[in-house]
Amino acid sequence: MDFWRVMVLVSWVLSVRAATSPPSPCDFPAIYNFGDSNSDTGGISAAFAPIPPPYGQGFFHKPAGRDCDGRLIIDFIAERVRLPYLSAYLNSLGANFGHGANFATGGSTIRRQNETIFEYGISPFALDMQIIQFDQFKARTADLYKQAKSPSERSKLPKPEDFAKALYTFDIGQNDLSVGFRKMSFDQLHATMPDIINQFATAVKHLYQQGGRAFWIHNTGPIGCLPVNLFYLHNPAPGYLDQHGCVKAQNDMAVEFNRQLKDRVIKLRAELPQAAITYVDVYAAKYEIISKPQSHGFADPLKVCCGYHVNYDHVWCGNTATINNTEVFGASCKDPSVSVSWDGVHYSQAANQWVADHTLNGSLAEPPIPITQACHRQ
């Protein structure tokens, strides 16, 4: 075979290999997260009352601003892309923003709510406010980076060029549904969904205009499976609960929310030509461990690990109350590692890790790419 035929053959083999080989891993220098308590690493604790023990005991050995016994999915995301855990934007002490910032706060919604956090725990930092905080953070860090007099000062600040290379993560929408269940009929809530989804899309488009290019978007989980739904429910009507004990109508609403969110993400890909946007089906992962807990090493998914919930008496995790003249503390169960629910509203570290392990590999993502390749537009 002559030289040129050999060269043509080699180039063909290389081109085929390039076409079939996976994209190279992304080198994300930072993560910017937006969301609610499912991904809050200390924001609501910094703004209001700190989260008490035994929260955090399973990993941090003390409260760490997380509504969990340990790590959240966002913590496992940071581990997977080899970055430190995110400091909350609102945390004024000990924060390091060199590798990103977390704007999520417990109780946050996509749409602003006309009530205070002291009524129903809804955060004043809705998604639009988190975006405003991000803009302020970005502008302020640019100034501070220029003014920094030493490498050690700069080390706690993101490099200005890192914003375009960062990963932008979202986990929000669950509280919009919970507020809707409390205030509206299902028909009314359904009618508000396009506006909720559009406000979410507006936030993504704004971050794109600010230079963001890689977006990792969680849908919302099976809210009807949260044990808190059963605390005050007695003798439900036939068909109210599904075969796994979840409130069927609430899960149906979450599924509809996720359908509209996915449709809007598809449109965003067309509207933002340089963006890599990954839609992640967290609902499927969470419902899997709730519907088949024993197959995945978990106990009863509707049983709460932390807190005292007996008959009509409820003492929330970390709180103390007097019941029948006896002081009762809402303590942790003996083995949180087999619990799906930590406190009736939030998942345990073990459940978060399971969900992370089954979503960060891309198997429940659209497009089906692992988070380590989420900077590549498909």
TAPEZI-V207439 format. One record per backbone hydrogen bond with DSSP energy under -0.5 kcal/mol. NH is the residue of the N-H (numbers start at 1). CO is the residue of the C=O. If there is no record, write none. Layout:
<<NH & CO> <NH & CO>>
This chain:
<<6 & 2> <7 & 3> <8 & 4> <9 & 5> <10 & 6> <11 & 7> <12 & 8> <13 & 9> <14 & 10> <15 & 11> <16 & 12> <17 & 13> <18 & 14> <19 & 15> <20 & 16> <21 & 17> <26 & 372> <28 & 26> <31 & 99> <32 & 167> <33 & 31> <33 & 101> <34 & 169> <36 & 171> <39 & 36> <40 & 36> <41 & 39> <42 & 65> <46 & 42> <47 & 43> <48 & 44> <55 & 52> <56 & 68> <57 & 54> <58 & 69> <59 & 56> <59 & 69> <60 & 56> <61 & 56> <62 & 56> <68 & 66> <73 & 38> <75 & 72> <76 & 72> <77 & 73> <78 & 74> <79 & 75> <80 & 76> <81 & 77> <82 & 79> <83 & 78> <87 & 96> <89 & 102> <91 & 88> <92 & 90> <97 & 156> <100 & 97> <101 & 31> <102 & 87> <103 & 33> <103 & 101> <105 & 35> <108 & 105> <115 & 113> <119 & 116> <120 & 116> <121 & 117> <122 & 116> <123 & 107> <126 & 124> <127 & 109> <128 & 110> <129 & 126> <130 & 126> <131 & 127> <132 & 128> <133 & 129> <134 & 130> <135 & 131> <136 & 132> <137 & 133> <138 & 134> <139 & 135> <140 & 136> <141 & 137> <142 & 138> <143 & 139> <144 & 140> <145 & 141> <146 & 142> <147 & 143> <148 & 144> <154 & 150> <155 & 151> <156 & 152> <156 & 153> <157 & 154> <162 & 159> <163 & 159> <163 & 160> <164 & 161> <165 & 161> <165 & 162> <166 & 162> <167 & 30> <168 & 214> <169 & 32> <169 & 167> <170 & 216> <171 & 34> <177 & 173> <178 & 174> <179 & 175> <180 & 176> <181 & 177> <182 & 178> <183 & 179> <184 & 180> <189 & 185> <190 & 186> <191 & 187> <192 & 188> <192 & 189> <193 & 189> <193 & 190> <195 & 192> <196 & 192> <197 & 193> <198 & 194> <199 & 195> <200 & 196> <201 & 197> <202 & 198> <203 & 199> <204 & 200> <205 & 201> <206 & 202> <207 & 203> <208 & 204> <209 & 205> <210 & 206> <211 & 208> <212 & 207> <214 & 166> <215 & 213> <215 & 276> <216 & 168> <217 & 215> <217 & 278> <218 & 170> <218 & 216> <219 & 280> <223 & 221> <225 & 222> <226 & 223> <228 & 344> <229 & 226> <230 & 227> <231 & 227> <231 & 228> <232 & 228> <233 & 230> <234 & 232> <240 & 237> <242 & 246> <245 & 242> <247 & 224> <248 & 240> <248 & 246> <251 & 247> <252 & 248> <253 & 249> <254 & 250> <255 & 251> <256 & 252> <257 & 253> <258 & 254> <259 & 255> <260 & 256> <261 & 257> <262 & 258> <263 & 259> <264 & 260> <265 & 261> <266 & 262> <267 & 263> <268 & 264> <269 & 265> <270 & 266> <271 & 267> <272 & 268> <273 & 271> <275 & 272> <276 & 213> <277 & 275> <278 & 215> <278 & 276> <279 & 277> <279 & 366> <280 & 217> <280 & 278> <281 & 279> <281 & 364> <282 & 280> <285 & 281> <286 & 282> <287 & 283> <288 & 284> <289 & 285> <290 & 286> <291 & 287> <292 & 288> <296 & 292> <296 & 293> <297 & 294> <298 & 293> <299 & 338> <303 & 300> <305 & 341> <306 & 342> <307 & 305> <307 & 331> <308 & 315> <309 & 307> <310 & 313> <313 & 310> <315 & 308> <316 & 314> <317 & 306> <318 & 330> <319 & 316> <321 & 328> <323 & 321> <323 & 326> <326 & 323> <328 & 321> <330 & 319> <331 & 329> <338 & 335> <339 & 336> <341 & 303> <342 & 346> <343 & 346> <348 & 340> <352 & 348> <353 & 349> <354 & 350> <355 & 351> <356 & 352> <357 & 353> <358 & 354> <359 & 356> <360 & 356> <362 & 359> <365 & 362> <366 & 279> <369 & 367> <371 & 360> <373 & 370> <374 & 371> <376 & 373> <377 & 375>>
